[in-house]
Amino acid sequence: MRTTIYLPDDLAQVVEEYLKEHPETSLSALVQEALAARLRRNPAALLELAGIVEKATRTAREGAEDLYRHER
């Protein structure tokens, strides 16, 4: 399926920066991955896509968020 989507300027800028940092990823692949993670309601995939967690060892119900510490 081929379709056209609208991205607000701020989101388009983030996408462009991401694709520059990840030249092995195409816009099509990025959108497909994001949609698949969202539509399958797979929180671990969404977190991985966001770059927060590579692989969650526990679910939120098990307190997985307690394992994450953001160090600056």
C-alpha positions as CSV (number, residue, x, y, z in Angstrom):
1,M,0.0,0.0,0.0
2,R,1.3,3.4,-0.9
3,T,0.0,6.4,1.0
4,T,0.9,10.0,1.9
5,I,1.1,11.3,5.5
6,Y,1.4,14.7,7.0
7,L,4.1,15.3,9.7
8,P,4.1,18.5,11.7
9,D,7.4,20.4,11.2
10,D,8.7,19.6,14.7
11,L,8.2,15.9,14.2
12,A,9.5,16.0,10.7
13,Q,12.7,17.6,12.0
14,V,13.1,14.8,14.6
15,V,12.6,12.2,11.9
16,E,15.2,13.8,9.7
17,E,17.7,13.9,12.5
18,Y,17.0,10.3,13.4
19,L,17.5,9.2,9.8
20,K,20.8,11.1,9.5
21,E,22.0,9.3,12.7
22,H,20.8,6.0,11.4
23,P,21.6,5.9,7.7
24,E,20.9,2.2,7.5
25,T,17.2,2.9,8.2
26,S,14.8,4.3,5.6
27,L,11.8,6.4,6.3
28,S,9.6,3.6,5.1
29,A,11.2,1.1,7.5
30,L,11.0,3.5,10.4
31,V,7.3,4.1,9.8
32,Q,6.6,0.4,9.4
33,E,8.4,-0.4,12.6
34,A,6.6,2.3,14.6
35,L,3.2,1.3,13.3
36,A,3.8,-2.4,13.9
37,A,4.9,-1.7,17.5
38,R,1.9,0.5,18.1
39,L,-0.7,-1.6,16.4
40,R,0.5,-4.8,18.1
41,R,0.4,-3.0,21.4
42,N,3.9,-4.1,22.2
43,P,5.3,-1.8,24.9
44,A,8.8,-3.4,24.8
45,A,9.0,-2.7,21.0
46,L,7.8,0.9,21.6
47,L,10.5,1.5,24.3
48,E,13.1,0.0,22.1
49,L,12.0,2.1,19.2
50,A,12.2,5.2,21.4
51,G,15.8,4.2,22.4
52,I,14.9,3.9,26.1
53,V,15.3,0.2,26.6
54,E,16.9,-2.4,24.4
55,K,15.0,-5.3,25.9
56,A,12.8,-5.1,28.9
57,T,13.4,-7.9,31.4
58,R,10.1,-7.4,33.2
59,T,6.7,-5.9,32.4
60,A,5.3,-2.7,33.9
61,R,3.1,-4.9,36.1
62,E,6.3,-6.4,37.5
63,G,7.8,-3.0,38.1
64,A,10.1,-2.8,35.1
65,E,10.1,1.0,35.2
66,D,11.7,0.8,38.6
67,L,14.8,-0.8,37.0
68,Y,15.3,2.2,34.8
69,R,17.5,5.0,36.1
70,H,18.2,8.1,34.0
71,E,21.7,9.2,34.8
72,R,22.9,12.6,33.6
